[in-house]
Amino acid sequence: MEKNYALIKAIQIFGSGAALARHLGVTRGAICKASKGMMPVPKSWCPVIELETKGQVKCEDLLPGIDWSIFRNLPKTKETHPEGGNCVA
């Protein structure tokens, strides 16, 4: 499996895998598995990480193969869809 270097960069920005896990509401084990490439980064993590890293880590880098521009062009709402992107009111 290939390491997810974008997620590793996010871990460094947050200060630790535990800090990122707390912020996302997931286990440290999930962060570890995703960073080591043992599981894909869940789509729901990507917009949160991009926002909290102020764009230093992009959704496209965390989870390639998804056309993230679709989500970027949606109108902004108060709710975020659990699979990533914004809900359309």
NUDO-239464 format. One record per residue (C-alpha): residue number from 1; residue in three letters; x, y, z. Coordinates in steps of 0.001 Angstrom, whole numbers, m for minus. Layout:
N
<NUM,"ala",<X,Y,Z>>,
...
END
This chain:
89
<1,"met",<0,0,0>>,
<2,"glu",<1136,3541,m757>>,
<3,"lys",<1338,6150,1996>>,
<4,"asn",<m987,9152,1739>>,
<5,"tyr",<1532,11982,1923>>,
<6,"ala",<m1182,14652,1852>>,
<7,"leu",<m2728,13188,5003>>,
<8,"ile",<716,12947,6596>>,
<9,"lys",<1170,16671,5850>>,
<10,"ala",<m2221,17384,7489>>,
<11,"ile",<m1130,15406,10563>>,
<12,"gln",<2008,17549,10775>>,
<13,"ile",<m44,20756,10476>>,
<14,"phe",<m2428,19601,13230>>,
<15,"gly",<538,18615,15397>>,
<16,"ser",<m310,14921,15718>>,
<17,"gly",<m2531,12163,14406>>,
<18,"ala",<m4402,12271,17697>>,
<19,"ala",<m5181,15982,17268>>,
<20,"leu",<m6458,15413,13726>>,
<21,"ala",<m8508,12431,14878>>,
<22,"arg",<m10120,14496,17652>>,
<23,"his",<m10939,17264,15201>>,
<24,"leu",<m12557,14824,12760>>,
<25,"gly",<m14287,12817,15503>>,
<26,"val",<m12580,9581,14479>>,
<27,"thr",<m10079,7211,16057>>,
<28,"arg",<m6313,7586,15885>>,
<29,"gly",<m6332,4127,14317>>,
<30,"ala",<m8410,5379,11394>>,
<31,"ile",<m5974,8237,10825>>,
<32,"cys",<m3047,5821,11018>>,
<33,"lys",<m4605,3347,8567>>,
<34,"ala",<m5466,6081,6072>>,
<35,"ser",<m2020,7674,6290>>,
<36,"lys",<m354,4308,5672>>,
<37,"gly",<m2620,3632,2679>>,
<38,"met",<m4378,731,4387>>,
<39,"met",<m7722,2441,3703>>,
<40,"pro",<m8755,5377,1523>>,
<41,"val",<m9296,8753,3126>>,
<42,"pro",<m13060,9059,3645>>,
<43,"lys",<m14648,11724,1462>>,
<44,"ser",<m16137,13435,4489>>,
<45,"trp",<m12675,14191,5907>>,
<46,"cys",<m11400,16018,2841>>,
<47,"pro",<m13312,19335,2978>>,
<48,"val",<m12722,19603,6730>>,
<49,"ile",<m8981,19042,6360>>,
<50,"glu",<m8738,21477,3445>>,
<51,"leu",<m10627,24148,5381>>,
<52,"glu",<m8725,23673,8641>>,
<53,"thr",<m5326,23633,6925>>,
<54,"lys",<m6299,26825,5078>>,
<55,"gly",<m5822,25081,1741>>,
<56,"gln",<m2348,23747,2481>>,
<57,"val",<m3787,20239,2007>>,
<58,"lys",<m6325,19993,m822>>,
<59,"cys",<m9160,17497,m1255>>,
<60,"glu",<m7635,16502,m4595>>,
<61,"asp",<m4403,15507,m2874>>,
<62,"leu",<m6110,13586,m75>>,
<63,"leu",<m8443,11644,m2349>>,
<64,"pro",<m7563,11804,m6043>>,
<65,"gly",<m9998,10495,m8602>>,
<66,"ile",<m12953,12597,m7478>>,
<67,"asp",<m13939,15707,m9401>>,
<68,"trp",<m13863,18046,m6414>>,
<69,"ser",<m14698,21031,m8654>>,
<70,"ile",<m18318,19864,m8601>>,
<71,"phe",<m18439,20460,m4851>>,
<72,"arg",<m16505,23713,m5032>>,
<73,"asn",<m19090,25201,m7411>>,
<74,"leu",<m22134,24441,m5239>>,
<75,"pro",<m23816,27292,m3380>>,
<76,"lys",<m22600,27630,204>>,
<77,"thr",<m25076,26591,2891>>,
<78,"lys",<m24944,26090,6630>>,
<79,"glu",<m24943,22297,6281>>,
<80,"thr",<m22217,20167,4800>>,
<81,"his",<m23045,16880,3175>>,
<82,"pro",<m21480,13921,5059>>,
<83,"glu",<m19901,12618,1850>>,
<84,"gly",<m18151,15903,1178>>,
<85,"gly",<m19205,19144,m450>>,
<86,"asn",<m22124,21358,401>>,
<87,"cys",<m25801,20525,567>>,
<88,"val",<m27944,22366,m1903>>,
<89,"ala",<m30923,24008,m210>>,
END
